[in-house]
Amino acid sequence: MRKLSPLVLAMLVLGFAFLYLPILAMIVYSFNASRLVTVWDAANSPTLKWYGELFANDQILEAARLSFEIAALTATGAVVLGTLAAFALVRYGAFGGRALFTGLTTAPMVLPEVITGLSLLLLFVALESMIGWPAGRGQLTTTIAHVTFTAAYVVVVVQSRLATMDRSLEEAAMDLGARPWKVFFVVTLPIIAPAIASGWLLAFILSWDDVVIASFVSGPGSTTLPMLIFSKVRLGVSPDINALATILVLIVSTVVVGLGLLLYRRERQRQREVRAAVAADSR
Amino acid sequence: MTTDSGAASRDSRPASTEAGRDTYVRIDRVTKKFGAFTAVRQVSLDIRRGEIFCLLGGSGCGKTTLLRMLAGFEQPTEGRLYIDGVDVTDVPPYERPVNMMFQSYALFPHMSVFENVAFGLKQDRVPKAEIRDRVAEMLALVQLQDYGARKPHQLSGGQRQRVALARALAKRPKLLLLDEPLGALDKKLRERTQFELVGIQEKLGVTFVIVTHDQEEAMVLGTRIGVMHAGEILQVGTPTDIYEYPTSRYVADFIGSVNLYEGRIVEDEPDHVRIEVPDMATTVYVDHGIAAPPTAEVAVAIRPEKIHITPYKPLEAENVVRGTIQEIAYLGDNSRYVVRLDTGKVVRVTRPNVYRHDERLAWDDSVWMHWHPSSIVVVTR
């Protein structure tokens, strides 16, 4: 491996320190026995008492369950809508109003969340007074709101995959006797599946950590986890939040590192096989 | 469109003698427009059962569009398509008795070789045991018996090409469309595969329609060739027809290399013509009559290998011109000469290197060139 110059090394260390020291501090303090977050109780630390309190706290557990449900539903809904929109954008060529449609599907990415949240709130209130649906605000309205802004991200991810896909694959399937719907499920979908999966994960994460839009459109009794953390922190950071955050960091990093390793291994394996196959031609 | 009727009667051209015999595919005045652009213009073509028909042309000539219309991926703007007498113009691709081999091969990357080949049979709900047998048979045909479990990325280019062929043949189509089937292979592999492809076609008796831009490929593979240019079919015939009796300047120039000069008919008899060619400062004697009005602007075409080049004056009185050697390219099996005439025009001549110690011609040598009166092709278009 190439040796790094001291300057580069120093910059690297500083950069990582900037990014990860705060998280590290939070993790360390989650094992602090003191109730005061900024005071390290050396006598009784480290301790798992905040983790115990966390799991005894029904409010937090309920918020986590709610957030998970909303995120999973959001991701699924966003993937369906986003994939349909991506298809329209890639496959139907230059239909009338295409530019407008492109702009409208991706606008939620750049729109300030406050505006998205506020306008959705107004919509829900107006709808309720006109047709009586949705009745009140809560899990349903939060999920709908999350779908509208995460679908834009799915569109971008799936669109790029679709655009690079070889159209003749679908033509070949049709040529061999598969009807259009069959072609979609047997050929197109498996090929764009990686993009759909990353779109799903992206939508899940975006929904999972959204606090702004949820604050507008959720109602009493449906407090998501980020909203709960936010409101608790406003009253002063309590150590059980540190414990909660540590658990979240652990879950996220396990998933990300695990997926990364899996993909890396698979790609390496694939490269090896391709090299072996190409060598066969020169025999 | 016979311009040299004398030659046509001597030559047993299938295009003129067997026309209409056992037509399998009929393309009837088909036009395809993409917006304002006309990709295929009023093409009519009969393809016979069991032949290998090559559509040959440069890029953008409409050959692939024509093939895609036969497969059903494009709808003709005008005209009808018949396969085995049935009008298939409005039949969707998944119901046509036709299969296609794609230029990119279009193997399904998430399926094994076996699943790829079995795909078409599965759509027809063929029983599992039969699918197994048929796939095994197809893989044996392309010599990939042991590769059923592999994924496309685990195959070399040549193997992928053969899987694509096996997949396209698995449903036993009566008509197979091949889009640049050898385009992605390197030269050595291409030459070997050409003969394999012909062998498989003869064994199965399937009608092949092949699109290619490579004239050598068309000559090797095709029983007949249709030369396309700017959306139209200029000439249809056997490889010999196309090469020896081109009917237009474009075809003469496109296939092989040729010396092409404009001329004027000065003597028009049923058994011979004389054409004045200012570029060569001579009058060319052609030993057969041509079917052209006397005032027609004609061109004479002569292939480089049909010109004899000698350092001394030949005995013949006619069809002899003099020039100076300007370029020599020694290619091993033959040598190519570029000879400059006194008019400033050049003549390209190819001479096989029959003897190892041949009399060598050198740069700036003064040479004589002559050719047989039957070697000249007169084109009017």
Chai-1 contact restraints between the chains, C-beta under 6 A:
chainA,res_idxA,chainB,res_idxB,connection_type,confidence,min_distance_angstrom,max_distance_angstrom,comment,restraint_id
A,D166,B,S104,contact,1.0,0.0,6.0,A-B,restraint_1
A,S168,B,F102,contact,1.0,0.0,6.0,A-B,restraint_2
A,S168,B,S104,contact,1.0,0.0,6.0,A-B,restraint_3
A,S168,B,A106,contact,1.0,0.0,6.0,A-B,restraint_4
A,L169,B,A106,contact,1.0,0.0,6.0,A-B,restraint_5
A,E171,B,F73,contact,1.0,0.0,6.0,A-B,restraint_6
A,A172,B,F102,contact,1.0,0.0,6.0,A-B,restraint_7
A,A172,B,A106,contact,1.0,0.0,6.0,A-B,restraint_8
A,M174,B,P93,contact,1.0,0.0,6.0,A-B,restraint_9
A,M174,B,Y94,contact,1.0,0.0,6.0,A-B,restraint_10
A,D175,B,A71,contact,1.0,0.0,6.0,A-B,restraint_11
A,D175,B,P93,contact,1.0,0.0,6.0,A-B,restraint_12
A,D175,B,N99,contact,1.0,0.0,6.0,A-B,restraint_13
A,D175,B,M100,contact,1.0,0.0,6.0,A-B,restraint_14
A,L176,B,F119,contact,1.0,0.0,6.0,A-B,restraint_15
A,L176,B,G120,contact,1.0,0.0,6.0,A-B,restraint_16
A,L176,B,Q123,contact,1.0,0.0,6.0,A-B,restraint_17
A,G177,B,Y94,contact,1.0,0.0,6.0,A-B,restraint_18
A,G177,B,G120,contact,1.0,0.0,6.0,A-B,restraint_19
A,G177,B,Q123,contact,1.0,0.0,6.0,A-B,restraint_20
A,G177,B,D124,contact,1.0,0.0,6.0,A-B,restraint_21
A,A178,B,Q123,contact,1.0,0.0,6.0,A-B,restraint_22
A,R179,B,Y94,contact,1.0,0.0,6.0,A-B,restraint_23
A,P190,B,H110,contact,1.0,0.0,6.0,A-B,restraint_24
A,E273,B,Q154,contact,1.0,0.0,6.0,A-B,restraint_25
A,V274,B,H153,contact,1.0,0.0,6.0,A-B,restraint_26
A,A277,B,Q154,contact,1.0,0.0,6.0,A-B,restraint_27
A,A277,B,L155,contact,1.0,0.0,6.0,A-B,restraint_28
A,A277,B,S156,contact,1.0,0.0,6.0,A-B,restraint_29
A,V278,B,S156,contact,1.0,0.0,6.0,A-B,restraint_30
A,A280,B,S156,contact,1.0,0.0,6.0,A-B,restraint_31
A,D281,B,S156,contact,1.0,0.0,6.0,A-B,restraint_32
A,D281,B,G157,contact,1.0,0.0,6.0,A-B,restraint_33
A,D281,B,G158,contact,1.0,0.0,6.0,A-B,restraint_34
